[in-house]
Structure formats: C-alpha cells, structure tokens
Amino acid sequence: MSRQEILLLIEQKRSELIKMVAKNGLNSALTIQLSQELDSLLNQYNEYIYKDKKRLPLY
C-alpha cells in the first residue's frame, strides 16, 4: 500500500469515527473498534515516514 493510499484511508476512517462518536458515543464497542483501526493506519503511516527519514542522507 502506498503512502498516499494510507493517507486516504486515514481520512476515510477518521470521518467514519467522527460519525460513529456522534451516533453512539465514545464508549461504544463500534467506536472503539474504529478508533483501533485508525490507530493501525496511523502506525502504518508513521512507519513510512520513519523509513523515508532513514533513507535520507545526513549532512
């Protein structure tokens, strides 16, 4: 999955999460599940960033 694809999925999941919180509250099992899915996507994105920084030459 590309970095851009992950960013798109993050935005979609964030939107879903906001709607879920408005509908079911913060303590709903569905809200918690969506939050964990968003966390996973954010972790994937952070891995991409970390790997990109490791490839850059140090001056």
C-alpha positions in Angstrom: 0.0 0.0 0.0 1.4 3.4 -0.9 1.8 6.3 1.4 -1.0 8.2 -0.5 -3.4 5.3 -0.2 -2.8 5.1 3.6 -3.4 8.9 3.9 -6.7 8.4 2.0 -7.7 5.5 4.2 -6.8 7.6 7.3 -9.1 10.4 6.3 -11.9 8.0 5.5 -11.6 6.2 8.8 -11.4 9.5 10.7 -14.6 10.6 9.1 -16.3 7.3 9.9 -15.1 7.6 13.5 -16.4 11.1 13.9 -19.9 9.9 12.7 -19.8 6.9 15.0 -18.9 9.0 18.0 -21.8 11.4 17.2 -24.2 8.5 16.8 -23.0 6.0 19.5 -20.8 7.9 21.9 -17.2 7.4 22.9 -17.6 4.2 24.8 -19.4 2.2 22.1 -17.8 -1.0 21.1 -18.1 0.0 17.4 -16.4 3.4 18.2 -13.6 1.7 20.0 -13.1 -0.7 17.1 -13.0 2.1 14.5 -10.6 4.0 16.8 -8.3 1.0 16.9 -8.4 0.6 13.1 -7.5 4.3 12.7 -4.6 3.8 15.2 -3.4 0.9 13.0 -3.5 3.1 9.9 -1.7 5.9 11.7 1.0 3.5 12.8 1.5 2.3 9.2 1.8 5.9 8.0 4.4 6.6 10.7 6.4 3.6 9.6 6.5 5.0 6.1 7.7 8.4 7.5 10.4 6.7 9.6 11.6 4.6 6.7 11.8 7.7 4.4 13.9 9.5 7.0 16.3 6.6 7.4 16.9 6.8 3.6 17.8 10.5 3.6 21.5 11.3 3.7 22.7 13.2 6.8 24.6 16.4 6.1 
